[in-house]
């Protein structure tokens, strides 16, 4: 299914932030990836995530070739008393696509750059222990991987 015309994927950029006004057109093409990520979390439904995206409480990032969406990342930004954090809430993709595991660090660099523009102090994520091998630039702190920005 082609990507909604409101979101143009550049061939040189593998991950793109979906504008808030394009969420409704893109979400139906991403629901299966969101569900895959939620299968490990168990804290939300796809409808819950979509509500947060539509309300601007979370951000949707898509990876693909312009024709298909091969993966998604969902982030949130929280201002705490002593720091501002970009949290990678959900991440899922199709194996063997442009959204392959070796490219995850490159794609997360796009999110890190964006988070810096928002004056975030760090990017963090929670996940299974295998993420430690995939994300060597991130530091294990308890059960959360972080990379100071």
N, C-alpha and C positions, 0 to 999 in steps of 0.2 A: 504494500500500500504506500503510495507516495507521501512524502512529508508535506504537511500543510504549507501552502504558498507563503504564509505569513512568516515562516522561519526558513531562512536560506542557509544551508550548510555549505561552508567554504571547503573546497578540497584540501586546503592546506591546514585547516583547523578541524580536529576530530571531535571536539566537544563544544557544544553551543548552549548558552543560557536561553531558555524559552521566555519571551516577554510575557508579562501577565495577561495581556489582551489576546494572546495566542494559545493560552493553556487549553481552553475548551476544544480547539481544533486538533491539538496534538495528543492530549491525554488518551483518547480511545486507541491510538496507535501504540501507546506505551503501557497500557494496563497489564499486559502479560509480564512485562519486565518488573513492574511495580509489585505484582503478586509474587513473583519469584523471590524478590528481596524480602517481602513480608513473610514468606514461608519460614524464614529463619528467625524473624523478630517476634511475631505473635502479639505485638502490642497494638496494632492498628489494622483496619481493613483498607482495601483499595479506595473505598468511598471516603474514609477518614483522610487519607493522604490527598485525594483529589480536592476535598473541602479545604484543606490547609493550603494547597497550591492556588486554588481560586481566590482565597482570602489574602494571599500574599504572605502567609506565615511561613511558607517553605518555597524553595526555588527548584524548578525542574531543569535539568541539563540533559541534552540528548546527544548521542553519538551515532553517526551513520554516514552514508555515502550520498545523501541527497535524495535517494529513492526509498530507502528503508531506514528504520531506526534500529540500530544494532544493540543499543544499550542506553541506560539511564543512570543518572545520579540525582538524588534529591538532597538538598542542603537546607539548613536553617542557620540563622544568625542570631546570636543572643548576646546582649550586653549585660555582663555581670558587674558587681561593684568595682572589681579590680582588673577586669580584662574583658575584651570582646572576642567572641569565639564563633568561627564558622564550623558547623558540625555537619559532617557527611553522614546523613541519616540512613539513606538507602543507596545501594549500588548493585546493579545487575546488568548482565549483557549476554549476548549470544556467543558461544564459543566458536572459534574459527572465523570470526568476522573482523572488521576493522577495529572492533572494540575488544581486542584480545588482551589477555593478562599482561603480556610484555609492554603494552602501550598504556597501562593504567597510570604509571608514574607521570608520563608525559601529559595525560589528560588531567590528572590531579593538579599539575602545574598551572593549568588554565584556571582552575578553581582557586588556587593559592594566589595567583595574580589578581583575580577579581576580589578575593577577600582582603588583600592589601589595600585595594582602592576604597574599601569600606572601613579601613583602619582596624581590621581584626588583628589580634595579637597572635592567634594560632588557628590552625585547622586541625580538627580532631575527628576520629571515627571510632566506632565500636564494631567489632566483628569477631569472627572465628579466628583461632590462633594462626591459621594459614596466612592471614594478612601480614604478619610479621615478615615472612619471607618475601612477599610481593612488594612491600613498602619499606625498603631499607633506610630511607631518609626519615622515617617516623620513629619515634621513641616510645617504648612500652612504659606506660605509667599506670599501674594497677592493671586494669583490663582495657584501657583506652590507648590508642596510638595517636600521638600528637607530633606536629611539626611546627616549631616556632617560626613565625614570619617576621 
